[in-house]
Amino acid sequence: MSDVPQDLFPSTRNPEGTDAINDRCLVRTCDGYRAVIVAGVSLAHYAVTDRMSEAHAMVSLIDQGWADQNDVARVFGCSVRTVRRNQRRFEEQGLAALGHGRGFPRGHSRLKSARRRAVQELKAQGHSNCEIARRLGISEKAVRKTLRRLGWKPNSEVQAELALATPQAPEAHPAPGASSDPKLSAFSVSAPPRPSPTTLDTDPTHRSGDRLLARLGLLEDAAPLFGSSPNVPRAGVLLAVSALVVSGLFDCAQKIYGSLGPAFFGLRTTLLTLLFMALWRIKRPEGLKEHAPADLGRVLGLDRAPEVKTLRRKLARLAATHRATQFGQALAQQRIAQRGEALGFLYVDGHVRVYHGQHRLPKAHVARMRLSMPATTDYWVNDAEGDPLFVVTAEVNAGLVTVFPGLLQELRSLLGSRRVTFVFDRGGYSPKLFLQILAAGFDLLTYRKGRSPRVPRQAFRSHPAVLEGRTISYVLADQEVRLLKGKLRLRQVTRLMDNGHRTPILTSRRDLPAALVAYRMFERWRQENFFKYLRQEFALDALAEHAVEPDDPKRQVPNPAWAKIDAQLRQAHACLDRLQAEYGLEAFINLEEQRRTMRGFKIAQGQLGQQILEAWHRVEALETRRNKVPRRVPVQSLSEEPVVKLTPETQHLTNLLKMVAYQTESDLLRQLSPHYPRAHDEGRTLLQSAFGSAADLQVTDEELRVTLAPLSSPHRSRAIGVLCDALNKTNTRFPGSSLRLRYAVRPADAAS
């Protein structure tokens, strides 16, 4: 007798396709048909697709007492509510009522995909819902539901401007003798004064007169009207007004956008509110709900600040003009005129903003998450100190190699004949692109990508240097290399690390020391730190809006069918390589006294050889299949859903405002650095604390005096006090007002 115990009660399973309702009833499915069996007798037999027969079988099981509603719903894969509904319909209208559900099935569109695209195209052309319904022969309700399913959001139309006699703003010209030294502040350039609007109100807390004028269409922007008040919350942000005025933001906006039409909160007030929000770290308009509008309004010179819906409406009106690109170019021209020689090196890199909405968007690789996700990509251009200069939104997440030629044209129009050096990472590595950069009159500095000839160890030398006040030392090898079969000659500087790792760097600058080439390349991390700072402090990853617009349906995208076959082919190659390696190992360990001839070895390894032959045929078959499938196909062929993309205008505009806010911090930080030893580590934190601090406002006939509350420690208060003295020398006027700003810090002993 065997020692293995016998299982007296072996576990049994129902045959495949059989589900038990209870101990008396079974449902058996086979070959597209289904049978309901009760106590061994067939109660119903029907096709799986016959919904009426299935509903009648469920009703019969319950009415005849064979099963309850819960068991029937569980086995037939529906809810108890559906079972009860079928019972009610059968009792009221008989068998015919079980053939179809009441009304149109939810979640299904009544219109075909071609008709849905026609609705979207007609709506994009500006037709009303009634006109679209008339043209397509459907109801207005169907048009409205279709647009809602497609996520259509109408753009706010720009309100027509009234024929008001408004003074024309003079063009801003740099003061004669203005310096272009990058170490000097941008405040050395003073803008000419602009005519100040007037107001009929006299009480800063009650602006009913200006609101009435705006209501009548006689006012485009309420003039600032300040009142003397102690301890105004967050009034420290007025320190940034001087830098904002010098940046040319308000002049550029007036030139590009003109006006938002008759309004109490006009163009200047809207932009100033958004910039103050960024400096206050109120990262979205919805964040205004947490702050009293009256308190924020006193900082703006109004009785209250615009609230969420108003600010969203103003942004939509600005975006409807589609002038964000022109606005960005005008701001870049102002920055180039101010920053001077700090633009000798320009860093270019992309930032991927992940999309979590319901629409189907193209995917992009998110390096910080190591995932490929639906996203949009913006490309930023930063100067040598890491400050942003220019930003563009890539079409359909195009790579840096694709976007770069367009950037060359944009920057050439901005920089004029100036020759600058572009610094970028391996994402822009392309020898053909290098030729375009050099032909456009620019230089390049980037990492070398892929395999390259190994540099001899004796070619490396130590290169010490003192750059920007720091002592550095690199172990470098300097040589000339040729690419594109000798058509392109570049300089290669290779760095040797202590662990033996080598980093090759390519550049067209032969006039620079090797240490400076390596230093400028590795300083590309300034731009990465800039992205990290903007994500954390300015919510760079936040989407300004989720509205979509039609995209090109013929746009070529990777074919999923080709990718699937390619994955199978890679697996087949891996299997073939494994079998061949096993065959080679058997040949290596073969003993000659056992198998003296190759024929004997093949006979002994016949089974393995047959497996190799089969794997070989599989690889050839998959290669043939893959060659017949196109690698890229139109995006419309992959889905019946409309091809859409996020509207870029609002996002581009908010990116520009965040860029100006960061530039403002940088300009103030340069003023602060000589007087604050830890400015490199804590300078921006100190400015942020000053922006959020309370201040006393005192108004005279010609001045708006801002006295900040003392900061957390005396040395921080002294540093901000020195900054106030420097800002007072600029004689800056508050935008839209004739009042000159005067800053001071309240002594600590008078803080009470």
C-alpha positions in Angstrom: 0.0 0.0 0.0 1.4 3.4 -0.9 2.5 5.8 1.8 0.7 8.7 0.0 -2.7 9.4 1.6 -5.7 9.1 -0.7 -8.0 12.1 -0.9 -11.5 10.7 -0.2 -13.2 13.9 -1.1 -11.5 15.3 -4.2 -12.4 18.9 -5.1 -14.7 19.2 -8.0 -15.2 22.1 -10.3 -18.0 22.9 -12.7 -17.2 22.3 -16.3 -16.0 25.3 -18.3 -18.9 27.7 -19.2 -21.1 26.5 -16.4 -22.3 28.7 -13.5 -24.4 27.6 -10.6 -27.3 29.8 -9.6 -28.1 27.7 -6.6 -28.2 24.0 -5.7 -31.0 23.3 -8.3 -30.3 25.8 -11.2 -27.4 26.0 -13.6 -26.5 28.2 -16.5 -24.4 26.6 -19.2 -22.8 28.5 -22.1 -21.2 26.9 -25.1 -20.6 27.8 -28.8 -22.5 31.1 -28.5 -25.6 29.5 -27.0 -26.8 29.5 -23.4 -29.1 27.0 -21.6 -30.8 27.5 -18.2 -31.2 24.1 -16.5 -33.5 23.5 -13.5 -33.2 20.1 -11.7 -31.8 18.5 -14.9 -34.5 19.9 -17.1 -33.9 22.7 -19.6 -36.0 25.8 -18.8 -34.7 28.0 -21.5 -32.3 27.8 -24.5 -31.3 30.8 -26.5 -28.4 32.6 -28.3 -26.1 34.6 -26.1 -26.9 37.8 -28.1 -30.7 37.3 -27.6 -31.4 39.8 -24.8 -35.1 39.3 -24.8 -34.9 35.5 -24.3 -32.3 36.1 -21.5 -34.5 38.6 -19.8 -37.5 36.2 -20.0 -35.3 33.4 -18.6 -34.4 35.6 -15.6 -38.1 36.5 -15.0 -39.1 32.8 -15.3 -36.6 31.7 -12.7 -37.9 34.2 -10.2 -41.7 34.0 -11.0 -41.6 30.2 -10.8 -39.8 30.3 -7.4 -36.6 28.5 -8.6 -34.2 31.3 -7.6 -34.2 34.8 -5.9 -33.3 38.1 -7.5 -29.8 38.3 -5.9 -28.6 34.9 -7.3 -30.1 35.6 -10.7 -28.4 39.0 -10.9 -25.1 37.6 -9.8 -24.9 34.9 -12.5 -26.3 36.9 -15.4 -24.0 39.8 -14.7 -26.5 42.5 -14.0 -27.8 44.5 -11.1 -30.8 43.5 -8.9 -32.5 46.7 -10.2 -32.3 45.5 -13.8 -33.9 42.2 -12.8 -36.8 44.0 -11.0 -37.2 46.3 -14.1 -37.5 43.2 -16.4 -40.2 41.7 -14.0 -42.1 45.0 -14.1 -42.0 45.3 -17.9 -43.1 41.7 -18.4 -46.0 42.1 -16.0 -47.2 45.4 -17.7 -46.6 44.8 -21.4 -45.7 41.1 -21.9 -42.8 39.5 -23.7 -42.4 42.2 -26.3 -41.4 44.8 -23.6 -38.3 42.8 -22.8 -36.9 43.2 -26.3 -35.3 46.7 -25.7 -34.7 49.1 -22.9 -36.7 52.3 -22.4 -35.1 55.3 -24.2 -31.8 55.5 -25.9 -28.9 53.6 -24.3 -26.9 55.9 -22.0 -23.3 56.6 -22.9 -23.9 56.1 -26.6 -23.9 59.0 -29.0 -26.8 59.2 -31.4 -24.6 60.8 -34.0 -21.9 59.0 -36.1 -18.3 60.1 -35.7 -18.4 62.0 -39.1 -21.4 63.9 -37.9 -19.7 64.7 -34.6 -16.7 66.1 -36.4 -19.0 68.2 -38.6 -20.6 69.6 -35.5 -17.3 70.5 -34.0 -16.0 72.1 -37.2 -19.1 74.2 -37.7 -18.9 75.3 -34.0 -15.3 76.3 -34.5 -16.3 78.4 -37.4 -18.6 80.4 -35.1 -22.0 79.1 -36.0 -24.7 78.9 -33.4 -26.3 75.7 -32.2 -29.5 76.5 -34.0 -27.7 77.0 -37.3 -25.7 73.8 -36.9 -28.9 71.8 -36.2 -30.6 73.3 -39.3 -27.6 72.5 -41.5 -27.3 68.9 -40.3 -31.0 68.1 -39.9 -30.8 67.3 -36.2 -32.2 68.9 -33.0 -30.5 71.7 -31.1 -30.6 69.5 -28.0 -28.5 66.9 -29.9 -26.0 69.6 -30.9 -25.7 70.9 -27.4 -25.2 67.4 -25.9 -22.6 66.5 -28.6 -20.6 69.6 -27.8 -20.7 68.9 -24.1 -19.5 65.3 -24.6 -16.6 66.7 -26.8 -15.6 69.0 -24.0 -16.3 72.1 -26.0 -15.8 75.4 -24.2 -16.6 78.6 -26.1 -13.9 81.2 -26.1 -14.9 84.5 -24.6 -15.3 87.1 -27.3 -13.4 90.3 -27.0 -15.7 93.1 -26.1 -15.9 95.8 -28.8 -14.0 98.9 -27.7 -15.9 102.1 -27.5 -14.6 105.2 -29.3 -13.1 106.8 -26.3 -10.5 109.5 -26.4 -7.7 107.7 -24.6 -4.1 109.1 -24.6 -1.6 107.1 -26.6 1.2 105.6 -24.7 4.6 106.8 -25.8 7.2 104.2 -26.7 9.7 103.3 -24.1 13.3 104.2 -25.0 16.3 103.3 -22.9 18.0 106.2 -21.2 21.1 107.5 -22.8 24.2 106.0 -21.4 22.4 103.0 -19.9 24.8 100.2 -19.1 24.5 96.7 -20.5 26.6 95.2 -17.7 24.8 92.0 -16.6 26.0 92.5 -13.0 24.1 95.8 -12.8 20.4 95.9 -12.1 17.8 96.5 -14.7 16.8 99.5 -12.7 19.5 101.6 -14.4 17.0 102.0 -17.3 14.1 104.3 -16.5 10.9 104.3 -18.4 9.3 107.7 -19.5 6.3 108.7 -17.4 2.9 107.8 -18.7 -0.3 109.9 -18.4 -2.2 108.8 -15.3 -5.9 108.1 -15.5 -8.2 110.1 -13.2 -11.0 109.0 -10.9 -14.2 110.7 -9.8 -14.2 108.9 -6.4 -12.6 110.4 -3.3 -13.1 107.5 -0.8 -10.6 104.6 -1.4 -13.0 102.2 0.2 -16.1 103.2 -1.9 -15.5 103.2 -5.7 -19.1 103.4 -6.8 -18.5 106.3 -9.2 -15.9 104.5 -11.2 -18.0 101.3 -11.2 -20.9 103.3 -12.7 -18.6 104.8 -15.4 -17.4 101.3 -16.3 -21.0 100.1 -16.4 -21.9 102.9 -18.8 -18.9 102.0 -21.0 -17.0 105.2 -20.1 -14.1 103.6 -18.2 -11.5 101.1 -19.4 -9.5 100.7 -16.1 -10.1 102.1 -12.6 -7.3 104.4 -11.5 -5.5 103.4 -8.3 -6.8 105.4 -5.3 -4.8 104.7 -2.1 -5.7 105.6 1.4 -3.4 105.9 4.5 -3.7 102.8 6.5 -1.6 100.9 9.1 -0.6 97.2 8.9 -2.1 96.5 5.4 -1.7 92.7 4.9 0.7 91.6 2.2 1.5 95.2 1.2 5.3 94.3 1.2 4.7 93.1 -2.4 4.8 96.7 -3.4 8.7 96.3 -3.3 8.4 94.5 -6.6 6.6 97.4 -8.5 9.8 99.1 -9.5 11.1 95.9 -11.2 7.8 95.3 -12.8 7.7 98.8 -14.3 11.2 98.6 -15.6 10.6 95.2 -17.2 8.3 97.0 -19.6 5.4 94.6 -18.9 2.7 97.3 -18.8 4.0 99.1 -21.9 4.2 95.8 -23.9 0.7 94.8 -22.8 -0.7 98.2 -23.7 1.0 98.0 -27.1 -0.1 94.4 -27.9 -3.5 94.1 -26.2 -4.6 97.7 -26.1 -7.6 97.4 -23.8 -10.1 94.8 -22.4 -12.9 97.1 -23.2 -15.0 99.1 -20.8 -14.3 97.6 -17.3 -13.6 98.5 -13.7 -10.8 95.8 -13.6 -9.0 96.7 -16.8 -5.8 95.4 -18.5 -3.3 97.0 -16.1 -5.2 95.9 -13.0 -5.6 92.3 -14.3 -1.9 91.9 -15.0 -0.9 93.5 -11.7 -3.2 91.2 -9.8 -1.9 88.1 -11.5 1.7 89.2 -10.9 1.1 90.0 -7.2 -0.6 86.6 -6.9 2.5 84.9 -8.2 4.8 86.8 -5.8 2.4 86.1 -2.9 2.5 82.4 -3.9 -1.2 82.3 -4.6 -0.8 79.7 -7.4 -4.2 79.6 -8.9 -7.1 82.1 -9.2 -9.1 79.8 -7.0 -6.7 80.6 -4.2 -8.1 84.1 -3.9 -11.1 82.5 -2.1 -8.8 82.2 1.0 -8.1 85.9 1.2 -10.3 88.9 1.9 -10.8 90.9 -1.4 -10.8 94.2 0.5 -7.4 93.6 2.0 -5.9 92.7 -1.4 -7.7 95.6 -3.0 -5.9 98.1 -0.7 -2.6 96.9 -2.1 -3.9 97.5 -5.7 -5.3 100.9 -4.9 -8.9 99.6 -5.2 -11.8 99.0 -2.8 -11.5 95.2 -3.5 -9.5 92.9 -5.7 -11.0 90.9 -8.6 -12.4 87.6 -7.5 -12.1 84.2 -9.2 -14.8 84.4 -11.9 -13.7 87.9 -12.8 -10.1 87.0 -13.1 -10.9 83.8 -15.1 -13.1 85.9 -17.5 -10.3 88.5 -18.0 -7.8 85.7 -18.8 -10.2 84.2 -21.3 -10.7 87.6 -23.0 -6.9 88.1 -23.3 -6.5 84.5 -24.7 -9.3 85.2 -27.2 -7.0 87.7 -29.0 -4.3 85.1 -29.7 -1.5 87.5 -29.1 0.5 85.7 -26.4 3.3 85.0 -28.9 3.6 88.7 -29.8 3.5 89.6 -26.1 6.3 87.1 -25.3 8.5 88.5 -28.1 8.0 92.1 -26.9 8.9 91.0 -23.3 12.0 89.2 -24.6 13.1 92.3 -26.6 12.9 94.4 -23.4 14.8 91.8 -21.4 17.6 91.6 -24.1 18.0 95.3 -24.0 18.3 95.3 -20.2 20.5 92.2 -19.6 23.2 93.0 -22.1 26.1 90.6 -22.2 24.5 88.0 -19.8 23.1 86.6 -23.0 26.4 85.2 -24.3 25.2 81.7 -23.4 21.6 80.6 -23.7 20.3 77.4 -22.2 17.5 75.6 -24.0 15.5 72.8 -22.5 11.9 71.4 -22.5 9.5 71.1 -19.6 6.8 68.4 -19.8 3.4 69.3 -18.1 1.4 66.2 -17.4 -2.3 66.1 -18.3 -4.8 64.2 -16.1 -8.0 65.1 -17.9 -10.5 63.1 -19.8 -9.5 63.9 -23.4 -7.1 61.8 -25.4 -3.9 63.7 -25.9 -0.4 62.7 -27.3 2.0 61.2 -24.8 5.4 62.5 -23.8 8.2 61.0 -21.7 8.2 62.6 -18.2 11.9 62.2 -17.2 11.3 63.0 -13.5 8.6 60.3 -13.3 10.2 57.9 -15.8 6.9 57.4 -17.5 5.2 58.2 -20.8 2.0 60.1 -20.0 -0.4 62.4 -21.8 1.2 65.8 -21.6 2.2 69.1 -23.3 5.7 70.3 -23.7 7.1 73.9 -23.3 10.6 74.9 -24.4 12.3 77.6 -22.3 15.4 79.7 -23.2 17.3 80.9 -20.2 20.3 83.2 -20.0 23.7 82.4 -18.5 22.5 83.1 -14.9 19.5 80.9 -15.3 16.9 83.6 -15.7 14.1 82.9 -18.3 14.1 84.8 -21.5 11.7 83.2 -23.8 9.2 80.3 -23.8 7.3 78.5 -26.6 4.8 75.6 -26.6 5.8 72.7 -28.8 3.3 71.3 -31.3 2.2 67.8 -30.3 5.2 67.3 -27.9 7.7 67.7 -30.7 11.3 66.9 -29.6 14.0 69.5 -29.2 15.6 68.6 -32.6 12.2 69.4 -34.3 11.6 72.6 -32.4 15.1 74.0 -32.6 15.0 75.4 -36.2 11.9 77.5 -35.3 13.7 78.7 -32.1 16.7 79.8 -34.2 14.5 82.1 -36.4 12.7 83.5 -33.4 15.9 84.3 -31.5 17.7 85.7 -34.5 14.9 88.2 -34.9 15.2 89.1 -31.2 19.0 89.1 -30.9 19.8 90.8 -34.2 23.4 90.1 -35.4 24.6 89.1 -32.0 26.4 85.7 -31.9 25.4 83.6 -28.9 26.1 80.0 -27.8 23.3 77.6 -27.3 23.7 75.1 -24.5 21.4 72.0 -24.5 21.4 68.4 -23.4 21.5 65.2 -25.4 17.8 65.6 -26.4 19.0 68.0 -29.0 21.9 65.9 -30.3 21.8 65.8 -34.1 24.8 66.6 -36.4 22.4 67.8 -39.0 20.9 70.2 -36.5 24.4 71.4 -35.6 24.9 72.4 -39.2 21.7 74.5 -39.1 22.8 76.2 -35.9 26.2 77.1 -37.3 24.7 78.3 -40.6 22.3 80.6 -38.7 25.3 82.3 -37.1 25.1 80.7 -33.6 27.5 78.5 -31.7 26.6 75.3 -29.8 27.6 73.5 -26.6 26.2 70.0 -25.9 27.0 66.5 -24.7 28.1 63.9 -27.3 25.6 61.1 -27.6 26.3 57.5 -28.5 29.5 55.7 -28.9 32.7 57.5 -29.6 36.4 56.6 -29.9 38.0 56.2 -26.6 40.4 59.0 -25.6 43.8 57.8 -24.4 44.5 58.2 -20.7 47.7 60.2 -21.3 45.7 62.9 -23.2 44.0 64.1 -20.0 45.4 67.1 -18.1 44.3 69.0 -15.0 42.7 72.4 -15.8 42.2 74.6 -12.7 40.4 77.9 -13.0 38.5 80.6 -11.0 35.1 81.3 -12.5 32.4 83.5 -11.0 34.3 83.6 -7.7 34.6 79.8 -7.4 37.8 77.8 -7.7 37.3 74.7 -9.9 39.5 72.0 -11.3 38.6 69.5 -14.1 40.6 66.7 -15.6 40.1 67.3 -19.3 41.2 66.1 -22.7 40.9 68.6 -25.6 40.7 67.4 -29.2 39.1 68.0 -32.6 36.5 65.5 -34.0 34.7 65.0 -37.3 31.1 64.1 -37.8 28.9 63.4 -40.9 31.9 61.8 -42.7 34.1 64.9 -42.2 31.5 67.5 -43.2 31.3 68.8 -39.7 34.3 69.6 -37.5 33.8 70.4 -33.8 35.9 70.6 -30.7 35.5 67.8 -28.1 36.3 68.4 -24.5 36.2 65.1 -22.4 36.0 65.2 -18.7 37.5 62.3 -16.6 35.8 61.6 -13.3 37.4 60.1 -10.2 35.5 56.9 -10.8 36.7 56.6 -14.3 33.5 57.8 -16.0 34.1 60.0 -19.1 31.8 62.8 -20.3 32.4 64.0 -23.9 31.3 67.6 -24.7 31.0 69.0 -28.2 31.3 72.7 -29.0 32.0 75.0 -31.9 33.7 77.6 -29.6 37.5 77.1 -30.1 38.3 80.4 -28.4 37.3 79.4 -24.9 39.5 77.6 -22.3 38.7 74.0 -21.8 37.8 74.5 -18.2 35.2 77.2 -19.2 33.7 74.9 -21.8 33.1 72.2 -19.1 31.9 74.7 -16.6 29.3 76.2 -18.9 28.1 72.8 -19.9 27.7 71.5 -16.3 26.0 74.8 -15.4 23.1 73.6 -17.5 21.7 72.4 -14.2 20.8 76.0 -13.4 17.9 75.6 -15.8 16.9 72.3 -14.2 16.9 74.1 -10.8 14.8 76.9 -12.4 12.2 74.3 -13.5 12.1 72.8 -10.0 11.7 76.2 -8.4 8.9 77.1 -10.7 7.1 73.8 -10.1 7.3 74.3 -6.3 6.7 78.0 -6.0 4.7 79.1 -9.1 2.8 75.9 -9.9 4.4 75.5 -13.3 2.8 72.1 -13.8 -0.7 73.5 -13.2 -3.0 73.8 -16.3 -4.5 77.2 -16.7 -7.5 75.7 -18.4 -8.7 72.3 -19.7 -10.5 73.6 -22.9 -9.6 71.8 -26.1 -9.6 72.8 -29.8 -9.6 70.7 -33.0 -6.2 69.3 -34.0 -5.0 68.0 -37.4 -6.6 64.6 -38.0 -4.0 63.7 -40.6 -1.1 64.1 -38.1 1.2 61.0 -38.3 1.6 59.0 -35.1 3.3 55.7 -34.3 1.2 52.7 -35.4 0.3 50.5 -32.4 0.0 47.4 -34.7 3.6 47.9 -35.8 4.7 48.4 -32.2 3.0 45.2 -31.2 4.7 43.1 -34.0 8.0 44.8 -33.2 7.7 43.7 -29.5 7.0 40.1 -30.6 10.0 40.3 -32.9 12.3 41.4 -30.1 11.1 38.5 -28.0 11.7 36.1 -30.9 15.2 37.5 -31.3 15.8 37.1 -27.6 14.6 33.5 -27.8 16.8 32.8 -30.8 19.8 34.3 -29.1 19.2 32.2 -26.0 19.0 29.0 -28.0 22.1 29.8 -30.1 24.0 30.5 -26.9 22.9 27.2 -25.5 23.9 25.4 -28.7 27.4 27.1 -28.6 27.9 26.1 -25.0 27.1 22.5 -25.8 29.7 22.6 -28.6 32.2 24.1 -26.2 31.9 21.4 -23.6 31.6 18.6 -26.1 34.2 15.8 -25.5 36.0 14.6 -28.6 36.2 11.0 -27.3 32.4 10.9 -27.2 31.6 12.8 -30.5 34.6 13.0 -32.8 32.7 14.5 -35.8 30.3 17.4 -36.3 27.7 15.1 -37.6 27.7 13.2 -34.4 27.3 16.4 -32.4 24.4 17.5 -34.6 22.7 14.2 -34.1 23.1 14.4 -30.4 21.8 17.9 -30.3 19.1 17.4 -32.9 16.2 18.5 -30.7 18.0 21.8 -29.8 18.9 22.3 -33.5 15.3 21.9 -34.4 14.2 24.5 -31.8 16.8 26.9 -33.3 15.4 26.3 -36.8 11.9 27.0 -35.7 12.9 30.1 -33.8 14.7 31.3 -37.0 11.6 30.8 -39.1 9.5 32.7 -36.5 11.9 35.7 -36.7 11.7 35.7 -40.5 7.9 35.5 -40.4 7.6 38.3 -38.0 10.0 40.5 -40.0 7.9 39.9 -43.1 4.7 40.8 -41.2 6.3 44.0 -39.7 7.5 45.1 -43.1 3.9 45.0 -44.4 2.6 47.2 -41.6 3.2 51.0 -41.9 5.2 52.4 -39.0 3.2 55.6 -38.7 -0.4 56.2 -39.5 -2.8 59.2 -39.3 -4.1 59.7 -35.8 -7.7 59.7 -37.0 -7.4 56.1 -38.1 -6.8 54.9 -34.6 -9.9 56.3 -32.9 -13.4 57.5 -33.8 -13.1 60.2 -31.2 -12.4 63.7 -32.5 -8.8 64.7 -32.6 -8.2 67.5 -30.1 -5.5 69.4 -28.3 -5.4 71.7 -25.4 -5.8 75.4 -26.2 -2.3 76.8 -25.8 -3.1 80.5 -25.5 -4.1 80.8 -21.9 -1.3 78.5 -20.8 1.3 80.5 -22.8 0.0 83.8 -21.2 0.2 82.4 -17.7 3.7 81.1 -18.4 4.8 84.6 -19.5 3.5 86.1 -16.3 5.2 83.5 -14.2 8.4 84.3 -16.1 8.1 88.0 -15.4 7.5 87.3 -11.7 10.7 85.2 -11.6 12.6 87.8 -13.4 11.4 90.4 -10.9 12.7 88.3 -8.0 16.0 87.9 -9.8 16.4 91.6 -10.3 15.7 92.3 -6.7 18.0 89.5 -5.6 20.9 91.1 -7.6 20.3 94.4 -5.7 20.2 92.5 -2.4 23.2 90.2 -2.8 26.0 92.7 -1.9 24.3 93.4 1.4 23.2 89.9 2.5 25.9 87.3 2.9 23.6 84.3 2.5 21.8 85.7 -0.6 22.8 82.7 -2.7 21.0 80.3 -0.3 18.3 82.4 1.3 17.9 85.4 -0.9 14.7 84.4 -2.6 13.2 83.2 0.7 14.0 86.6 2.2 12.3 88.3 -0.7 9.3 86.0 -0.4 9.0 86.9 3.3 9.2 90.6 2.5 6.5 90.3 -0.1 4.1 88.7 2.3 4.8 91.0 5.2 2.4 93.8 6.3 3.2 97.4 5.7 1.9 100.9 6.6 0.6 102.9 3.7 0.8 106.7 3.9 -0.4 108.9 1.0 0.8 112.4 0.3 0.1 114.6 -2.7 3.1 113.2 -4.6 4.2 110.0 -2.8 2.9 106.6 -1.6 5.1 105.8 1.4 5.3 102.1 2.1 6.8 101.2 5.6 7.4 97.5 6.0 7.0 95.7 9.3 10.4 94.4 10.7 11.3 90.9 9.6 12.2 87.9 11.8 15.7 89.1 12.6 17.6 92.4 12.6 20.1 91.5 9.9 17.2 90.5 7.5 15.5 93.8 8.3 18.7 95.7 7.6 19.2 93.9 4.2 15.6 94.8 3.1 16.2 98.4 4.4 19.3 98.7 2.1 17.1 97.4 -0.8 14.5 100.0 0.0 17.1 102.8 -0.2 18.2 101.5 -3.7 14.6 101.3 -4.9 13.9 104.9 -3.7 16.6 106.2 -6.1 14.6 104.9 -9.1 11.7 107.3 -8.4 9.2 104.8 -9.6 5.6 105.7 -10.0 2.8 103.2 -9.2 1.3 102.0 -12.5 -1.7 104.1 -13.4 -0.9 106.7 -10.8 1.2 109.8 -10.4 2.3 108.8 -6.9 6.0 108.0 -6.4 6.9 105.0 -4.3 9.0 105.5 -1.2 10.1 102.5 0.8 11.3 102.0 4.4 11.4 99.4 7.1 9.8 100.2 10.5 12.3 100.1 13.4 12.0 97.1 15.6 11.4 99.2 18.7 8.4 100.8 17.0 6.9 97.6 15.8 4.0 97.8 18.3 
